[in-house]
Amino acid sequence: MVEFLKAKGTSFVNKPVGVNNVNTGAVEAGQTLARVGQQLASQFFADAEQEQIKLGKEVGMTLPVRDDDGNLAFQTTPTTLSDVAKNAAEPIIQKRYEDALNVDIFSKLNEIRQKSRTSTEFSKNVENEMSVYIEQTKLSGGDRYVGGMTETVAKLSAQHFNAMATEETKEAMRISSLQSNQISNLNIADLISIAGDQINKANIGELDNVIEDLESNVQAIVEQNNNNLVTNNLAVDTHRKTDTSAKTSVSFALVNILTKDKTPAQIHEIENYFRTGTLPKDLSNKEIVLLDKIESSPYRNEVKKYVSNVQDKVSEITRQITADKNRAYVDKQRQINEYRNDATIYRNSQQFKAQFQMQLSSIHNEIFASGGVASDEQKNKIRNLENQLFKATDGTGVMINGQRILLTKGEAMSAMNEAVVMGLENTIVRSNLFKTGADLGKLQDALYQRDPRLLSPDQKKVYDTVIEVSGASLQKDSIVNATGKAINDNITSANRADAIIAENEITTNTMRNADGFGNQNFGNTSKEQDILSKGHDISAEYFQQNFEEELRTGTPRALRIDAQMARGNFSSAFINFMDNALNGRNDGEITRAMNYFQKYSQVLEGGIRVDKMYGAVSEETYGIYSIAKKLIPAFRGKTSFFDVEGVNGGPVTQAQMLTKIKQVYQARTQPESISNFKSNLKSIIGKEKNSFDYLTNTLGFDRTEARDLQFVVDMSASMGLTKKLTDEILSASKEGIYLDGENTVVDFYAGGDDAFRSKYAFKAIFTNGEDGFARSVIQSKLNELEHFVEKRDDDGKLVKRPVGSFTLMFKPTQVIDGKVQYSTGTRVDAVQPDVLDTPVYLQPIPYGSRKDDVRYVAVTRKGQFYRPIKLPNGALMAFDAKELRRGGSTAEVGGIE
């Protein structure tokens, strides 16, 4: 519904209140609509304007200012742009053109500076070239930039001009300083010359005044040099050199006077005076005064150098005079050098030398073919050839068939020796009489000494041939000596071959000794062990990677090594493996090492367990493995080993256990461990003072073994092992060291507490059936002795009758099979003496460091006493182990005093 409003009339009050419009509100509504529309239009226009500004900036940034050749290409703003976009684009385009123009202006000004020699020339070149460049820019459409270009050119060219002007000023000062310095140096040279003249004329009394005047001139030159430094910026180093030259000029003048007409030797005496203080000989009183003044100079070192230079110059002049006196000789040498450098002369000379060698060799072959005897005709031919050869060494050589031949004496001697010595050397080699280095050395000595007495008759014939052939030459002695030198290479080669043969022989013998078939026992020395490793071509890694597999597959090398180690003969490779395993972290390696120790420390020989590891490895290594062999199996699978825990709660590894054993043992002497160690040790050894005494007094070890095995006791104490376990370990070692003497060997010296067990029992010394052979040798020697039995006749007299014999005892009393020990009674091969026989035993007497360095003294028993058997000559009947192995010759198996 439309509502019509009535207009209100105008009303007045008592006073004026202004004019009040009377309307219906339509005007206000229209105005509001107009205002909102105007605001929306303004907003739309502003957004459109921003879009155009953005477009203009993008055009300004992307519009190319250079063409493809890099030249400026002035372009107008695209007409398709709106006014707003143009206004946004043009400042950017203008700035980019200005930047490009500045780069070009900078480059062109640098080019102008490079080719301008002076600042003035630079200004002219800038004015000419840059005005042209500005004009070209204007014509190319860049007239709006001309003002900025002109300002930039003016600013940059002014900087270049100032820099160039500064450099020119510096250069002018440098030239001025050098010119002034040159004048100073000329003054110094003049001063030295004048000083020399004045000092030379002055007598001794006038010297001080003359020197004082000269020093004043020196001071003037020094001040001039200082002024040059300040005014012209003279280089500091140049100033210092000139300053020193000026201040030493008077001293140098004195040196010149003092050394005048002196020889180099006399000048050397003067130079030596400054080092030793020894006054030169033959100096006048005035010269002595001059020398004293030189000595007191503050520039002593410079003076010494100057004197040395004077000496060098005098020496050079002396040499030059000598050279001038021998000018003719020099000219001749020059001519000789020209000939030597002439390719044609050189080629002809070499051909001549080759022909000489061929002719000489032909004559020598004829001599060799005739039994080494040279005829007079052959000797003459040789001498004529040699004469012609050596003429070519005189001066400028010799002309032969129109060709100049020129050789040095060295070339001539070499050509002659090569031709003769080669033939003689071939004769020596083909004789097959000098195959060894020793034989060749005898021949060499015979040639040098001209004395063949040490040669065999056949070898002497070769020597005679050498002397005969060389005697045909004019250079006999030279050829003989050259032949002797030529033999050196043959000696070296022969010695090398001899050494290889000897080395191979040593390796073969050592390997056979280790096998038990050699002439000597394998002594387990470091050298022998190294040879064994080399002979088998093995290293420590072999026992970690290959030995067990080769042994399983029956490889000959492994079988041989195993047999050798079962005899107690070890290679350095094995010893190194055992030592390395103690320091390793590889459980597999440690397991192998433990297995090897277990295997070779209880080798069964004839029912007797023999410890082959004892003495082969170091005492500490043996002790560690002995402890580890007992402990590690007991703790295998456990999660802890003393204070060592397994990783992540797992079982402790062998590597951890072995490391702990070593660690505890090595830490036993540390302050924090020593108290516990001593307490544990006391619980093992009881009342004994130390582990050594415990082994000897309580357990009955020999002193030698006690020294070695005290490591085991100390390690047990370090680990906190009980006395029982320690004794078990030691008893096992003892049983493997002191073997059953089989009632043959009785050892009262090195058998521990049981005389019927010994480390020199036959099973310990002899292997692979050698013990039976040794007994048979001894018995054969015993059979040679006359045996009597004492008996009283009917009259009561004591008479001897030859009956029975001396019989070597042999009756093994026990067998160790695993851990069981029992008596075996009388073995089938045991020896049971007849009632009329005398039982014989053997007392071992060691005499060296090797295992088989032992003699067995034959003894008989009477009651509780043993007495040695004496031979008819009064010596004791004794048998050396080495000789028993070889069969026992009468010389060695005879006796000892």
C-alpha angles and dihedrals in degrees: 000000000000115000118204116211123210122231115247119231126235115265130194133206131197093284136029114275099173132261118309118200114227111207144129100254095256092117093056092049092052092048091052092052091049092049094050091048091049091051092051091049091050091050093049091048092050092052091049090048091053091051090052092048090052091049091048092052092049091051090047093052096045102039107113113244095184133046125232090278092056095253121136112263111194112210133179123236110274110266091221090073122096120244090257092052091046091052089052095045101044099066090050093047090047092050091050092051090048091051092048091048091050090053091050092046091050092050094046093049090051090051091050091050092050092056096039115092097195138024090248091054088047091055092051093047091049092050093050102039101036093048088055091047092050091049091050090050090051093051091048091061100271098110091124089063098050094095094053092044092053091051093048093048091050093050098045096041089052089055091049092046093052092048092050092046090052091051091049090052091050091048091049089051091047092052090046091049092050092048091050090046090051089054089050092052091048089051090051092051090048090048092053090050094046091044091053092051095046095044090047091054096043122090122227094270093052096048096091093053093046092049091047091055090048091051090055089056088049090054091053091054091048091053091048089052091048091051090051089054093053100037103036099026093241113198110269094229092050090048091051094050092048091047091053092046091052095047093047096043095096091047090049090050089053089051091051091054093044094051097041112128090359123138121238089255092054091047088050089056089054091049090047090054090069090055103039106017091235109148113235118245126249098024122150121233091256091050090051089053090048090049090052092052090049090050091054093051115121087224096063096144093050090049092051090052091047091052089051091051091049089052091050091051093048090048090050091050089049091051091048091052089051090049091050090052089055097044092128090055090049092051090050092050089050090054091048091051091051090052091047091052092048107107094209094051090046093051093047091048093051091049090050090051092050091050090050091053092048093050093045093047089051091055092046092051088055089052092049090049091055093055097272097297116130120210122221090251091055091047091052092050090052093049093048091052091049093049091053091047095053093045086066088064096058115102111301093358131245136294114237120178090343093308126111113233117196125174135163119241088247092055091048094049091045092050092049095044093047092052094047101033094049090058093044092047091051089051091052093048096045091052089071087211097110107053101136130062089242093057092047090048091054091051091048091051090047091054094046094045096034086229118120097176094116092055125093117246092261092046090050089059089059089048090052090052091053091050093046095049095044090045090064089066128082086227096055098147093045092053094047091051091045089052089051091051091047088057088062093079090049090049091050091049092046092047090050090051091045090050092050091048091047092047091049090048092051090048092048093048093046091050090049090048089052089049090052094243099096131098093255138041117257105251100195091233117159090252093051092047091050091050090050091053091048093046092054092038092230139136134191090277089063091071091050098046114018116016099080093044092049089047091051093050093044097246108179093229094055092044091052093047091048091051091049093050090047085060089052094255111133134183123229087243090062094044090050091049091053091048093045092051089061089059097039134100096208112110091199091055092048091048091053092048091050091049091049091050091048092048100046097037091064108036113165115229118174090338092309121114109228124193104223094172095064109099093009095085128037119282092248093049090049090049094049093049091046090055093040092050089059101038107036097060089049092054098038109129093015119126094225139036111195101306095342116106128202118250113272091353093304127130117296111254127237089243090057092048094047091047090051092050091052093042095051093046094048092046094052093100095048114112092243092051105034096083093053091043093053092048092051091045091052091053088057104040097036112191095358118109098231144348092274093057090044091056095047102037103032105027097031100235121160114253092250094054091041089058090053099041098046084090088068093053092046092048091050089053090047091053093044093241120168124255090246094055092044091052090049091054092047093045091054089051092046093053090051093048104040104049129193109280088212088226086289101088120048113183119194094163110046105009100096116229095330114069091195092062121064142167084228094057112137091252089058095049104031126047140177095034095314091121093065091048090050091052091051091052091051092047091051089055091047089052089060090062120093111243125204134185117209117225136161117242127218090279091054095251119143109242133176123221126187105247136130124010146244106275125195109230120236120169118136109213102194145019124209110213109173104307098332120102123186142154117264100194113213116348121221091248094042119121117238110186119222116248089254093050126090114232113230125205132186125236110199117225112190117208108170146029098262120091094244094044090113138112123206115220113207111234135177127211127234113176107314094336130090120207128190121243112244123210121227089263091058097253122127115257105247137164124209114220093224092051092046088057090052095046102271113266116214092245095061100029094057112093148279128249 
